Amino acid sequence: MRDEELKALIHEAFTANYRVYGARKIWRELNRQGHTVARCTVERLMRELSIAGAVRGTT
């Protein structure tokens, strides 16, 4: 049950930030909003939702 509400919060934070936030930034955002959640939980739920942050690097 908690996973379902966290999935909604994660998806909301992801889309509100132009779909570029990864697990670490979403985890920090949720904790700032007052939702205590572990980073590994955010990572697991993001995998279940099939979302990933933007990958930046050299070409």
N, CA, C and O of each residue as an XYZ file, in Angstrom:
236
protein
N       0.834     -1.189      0.000
C       0.000      0.000      0.000
C       0.880      1.255      0.000
O       0.612      2.200     -0.742
N       1.916      1.266      0.820
C       2.819      2.424      0.851
C       3.519      2.587     -0.492
O       3.747      3.706     -0.952
N       3.861      1.449     -1.123
C       4.528      1.519     -2.423
C       3.675      2.260     -3.445
O       4.194      3.044     -4.240
N       2.375      2.015     -3.426
C       1.494      2.642     -4.414
C       1.460      4.155     -4.242
O       1.506      4.890     -5.228
N       1.379      4.627     -3.003
C       1.356      6.080     -2.814
C       2.714      6.689     -3.112
O       2.792      7.815     -3.604
N       3.790      5.958     -2.821
C       5.128      6.456     -3.149
C       5.337      6.508     -4.656
O       5.979      7.427     -5.165
N       4.799      5.529     -5.370
C       4.919      5.535     -6.832
C       4.271      6.788     -7.409
O       4.806      7.403     -8.331
N       3.117      7.161     -6.862
C       2.432      8.363     -7.346
C       3.273      9.608     -7.058
O       3.384     10.494     -7.905
N       3.861      9.673     -5.866
C       4.697     10.825     -5.511
C       5.951     10.887     -6.372
O       6.364     11.967     -6.795
N       6.558      9.732     -6.631
C       7.768      9.672     -7.458
C       7.441     10.128     -8.878
O       8.174     10.925     -9.463
N       6.350      9.625     -9.423
C       5.965     10.002    -10.782
C       5.672     11.496    -10.859
O       6.043     12.155    -11.831
N       5.015     12.026     -9.849
C       4.702     13.457     -9.815
C       5.980     14.304     -9.770
O       6.099     15.292    -10.495
N       6.939     13.910     -8.912
C       8.204     14.647     -8.805
C       8.998     14.532    -10.107
O       9.643     15.493    -10.528
N       8.955     13.371    -10.737
C       9.683     13.133    -11.986
C       9.155     14.028    -13.100
O       9.931     14.673    -13.805
N       7.829     14.067    -13.258
C       7.255     14.864    -14.341
C       7.337     16.363    -14.047
O       7.475     17.166    -14.970
N       7.253     16.743    -12.777
C       7.332     18.164    -12.422
C       8.714     18.739    -12.701
O       8.860     19.950    -12.869
N       9.721     17.888    -12.752
C      11.087     18.347    -12.980
C      11.593     17.950    -14.357
O      12.742     17.540    -14.525
N      10.709     18.083    -15.336
C      11.052     17.892    -16.762
C      11.590     16.504    -17.092
O      12.325     16.337    -18.065
N      11.227     15.515    -16.289
C      11.584     14.104    -16.528
C      13.097     13.885    -16.614
O      13.562     13.024    -17.361
N      13.860     14.666    -15.845
C      15.311     14.503    -15.876
C      15.878     14.068    -14.522
O      17.034     13.649    -14.454
N      15.098     14.158    -13.449
C      15.605     13.802    -12.126
C      15.820     12.303    -12.009
O      14.996     11.504    -12.453
N      16.932     11.941    -11.410
C      17.223     10.553    -11.113
C      16.779     10.221     -9.698
O      16.134     11.030     -9.032
N      17.131      9.017     -9.245
C      16.683      8.537     -7.939
C      17.184      9.420     -6.801
O      16.440      9.692     -5.859
N      18.428      9.867     -6.878
C      18.979     10.660     -5.781
C      18.251     11.981     -5.616
O      17.934     12.377     -4.494
N      17.980     12.670     -6.723
C      17.293     13.957     -6.633
C      15.823     13.786     -6.244
O      15.286     14.594     -5.485
N      15.180     12.757     -6.749
C      13.792     12.500     -6.359
C      13.727     12.152     -4.876
O      12.828     12.609     -4.170
N      14.669     11.350     -4.402
C      14.739     10.979     -2.990
C      14.883     12.228     -2.115
O      14.208     12.363     -1.094
N      15.770     13.135     -2.530
C      15.953     14.380     -1.769
C      14.695     15.239     -1.806
O      14.318     15.831     -0.795
N      14.052     15.310     -2.952
C      12.826     16.096     -3.100
C      11.714     15.555     -2.194
O      11.022     16.327     -1.530
N      11.545     14.233     -2.170
C      10.503     13.641     -1.328
C      10.788     13.899      0.147
O       9.867     14.186      0.912
N      12.045     13.800      0.552
C      12.384     14.054      1.950
C      12.173     15.523      2.311
O      11.777     15.835      3.434
N      12.435     16.425      1.366
C      12.173     17.847      1.596
C      10.689     18.114      1.788
O      10.303     18.990      2.563
N       9.852     17.349      1.075
C       8.406     17.507      1.184
C       7.853     16.869      2.452
O       6.671     17.024      2.758
N       8.704     16.149      3.198
C       8.265     15.544      4.451
C       7.919     14.073      4.362
O       7.395     13.504      5.320
N       8.200     13.443      3.230
C       7.946     12.014      3.060
C       9.246     11.261      3.334
O      10.155     11.263      2.502
N       9.334     10.620      4.494
C      10.545      9.885      4.839
C      10.567      8.573      4.065
O       9.697      7.716      4.224
N      11.580      8.446      3.229
C      11.697      7.254      2.388
C      13.182      6.997      2.149
O      13.977      7.933      2.069
N      13.546      5.726      2.036
C      14.935      5.359      1.786
C      15.248      5.503      0.295
O      14.375      5.327     -0.554
N      16.502      5.823     -0.005
C      16.892      5.996     -1.408
C      16.772      4.690     -2.182
O      16.392      4.697     -3.352
N      17.095      3.569     -1.539
C      16.990      2.285     -2.238
C      15.536      1.977     -2.607
O      15.274      1.318     -3.614
N      14.604      2.450     -1.798
C      13.187      2.268     -2.105
C      12.803      3.088     -3.325
O      12.071      2.611     -4.192
N      13.296      4.320     -3.395
C      13.032      5.167     -4.565
C      13.615      4.512     -5.808
O      12.970      4.485     -6.856
N      14.836      3.983     -5.701
C      15.469      3.317     -6.844
C      14.640      2.125     -7.311
O      14.429      1.945     -8.511
N      14.171      1.314     -6.370
C      13.387      0.120     -6.710
C      12.070      0.512     -7.382
O      11.683     -0.076     -8.392
N      11.388      1.500     -6.820
C      10.104      1.912     -7.388
C      10.277      2.576     -8.749
O       9.414      2.434     -9.616
N      11.374      3.296     -8.950
C      11.632      3.877    -10.265
C      11.854      2.779    -11.300
O      11.408      2.897    -12.441
N      12.543      1.712    -10.900
C      12.724      0.577    -11.821
C      11.371     -0.037    -12.162
O      11.115     -0.370    -13.319
N      10.497     -0.191    -11.155
C       9.170     -0.760    -11.404
C       8.342      0.129    -12.327
O       7.553     -0.369    -13.130
N       8.521      1.448    -12.212
C       7.793      2.392    -13.066
C       8.462      2.564    -14.431
O       7.918      3.239    -15.305
N       9.621      1.965    -14.616
C      10.387      2.070    -15.860
C      10.749      3.514    -16.182
O      10.660      3.943    -17.333
N      11.162      4.264    -15.152
C      11.619      5.622    -15.392
C      13.063      5.752    -14.925
O      13.486      5.098    -13.972
N      13.798      6.594    -15.605
C      15.203      6.831    -15.255
C      15.514      8.284    -15.531
O      14.913      8.904    -16.408
N      16.446      8.819    -14.787
C      16.857     10.203    -14.964
C      17.673     10.362    -16.232
O      18.114      9.383    -16.834
N      17.864     11.608    -16.624
C      18.658     11.903    -17.814
C      20.119     11.530    -17.554
O      20.661     11.808    -16.484
N      20.736     10.905    -18.532
C      22.139     10.512    -18.422
C      22.954     11.513    -19.220
O      22.766     11.687    -20.424
N      23.863     12.164    -18.513
C      24.722     13.150    -19.176
C      26.151     12.648    -19.140
O      26.581     12.029    -18.167
N      26.866     12.914    -20.184
C      28.245     12.485    -20.226
C      28.922     13.001    -21.480
O      28.360     13.792    -22.237
N      30.133     12.537    -21.678
C      30.875     12.965    -22.860
C      30.465     12.160    -24.073
O      30.027     11.015    -23.960
N      30.610     12.762    -25.214
C      30.271     12.060    -26.458
C      31.500     11.600    -27.188
O      31.394     10.993    -28.253
